[in-house]
């Protein structure tokens, strides 16, 4: 059995067709440091807020900037185009990003 997990950390070892094992290039939105610019690669399937994310423009291909993390780690403020919004860290963990070089 492989030691790799899929990029969404669901534990499927990357065997589901919508998952990849490319953890080197993808990172969750919740893990990005303040000041980082990144592009959304995918929203993890079966996420309860998937439609909510799409409604506010958080879809694959969207670039965003991490503006701040709440002092106690519950919220993350991101800038999408000209709009700032706050996301719960649990929700941000469901959004996979590609960090800009």
N, C-alpha and C positions, 0 to 999 in steps of 0.2 A: 504494500500500500504506500502511496506517495505521501511525503510530509507536507506537500503544498496544499494550501486552501485556495478557494476561488477568491477573486478580487473583492467580492462583496462580503467575505468573511462568514458565509452561511454554513461552511463546513462540508460542502458537497465535493470538494477536491477538484473543482473545475470541470466536472463531468456533465453537468447540465448544459444544453446547447447555448443558453443565454449567458453563461458564465465563462470567464477566462481565468487562467492561472497567472496572468501577467501582473503580479503585485509590485514589480519593480517600477512600473510606469504609472500606476494608478494609486491614488490615496483618497481616503474619505475626506469630505469637506470638514468634518469635525477635527481632523488631524492637522490641517494646514495652519501655519503660524500667521500671526498678524502681519499685514503688509504684502502677503503673497498674492500673486495673480495666477488664476488657474481656469481651465475650461472644463465644463461638465462633460464627462464621457458617457455616463448612464445613471439612471435612478434605479436602484435595486428593485427587481420585480416583487410584486405583492406588498409593496410598502403602503401603509394606510394613507399616507398623504400624497401619493403619486400624482393624483389629479390636482390637488391643491398646489403642488410645486409647479405643474404645467400652467396653471391659471396665473401665476405671478412671474412666469418667464424662466423658471428653472428647468430647462430642458437641455438635452444633449446638444453641444455646440455653443452654449452660452458661456461667455467669459465673465468672471467676477473677481472682485478683490475682497480679501478678508480685512475688515476695518477694525474689529475689536472682539475680544472674548470677555464675557462677564467675569467679574472678580471671583465668583464662586463656581464658574464653569458651566452654568446652566444654559446660557444663550451665546450665540455667535452673531455678530453684525456683519453683513456682507453688502457690497455695493454691486448691483446689477444694472448696467448702463448708467442712468443718472438717478437711480432709486436706491436708497439704503433700506434694508429690512433685517429683522432679527429672526433667527431660527433656533429652535431648541436643539441642543447638542445631539440628542437621540435621533432627531429627524435628519440632521446634517450628516450623521454617520451612514445614512442610506443613499447619499449622493456621492458618486465616485468621480474623482477629478483627475485631470492631467495637469501637473504643475508646469508653468511656463519656465523656460530656461533663461 
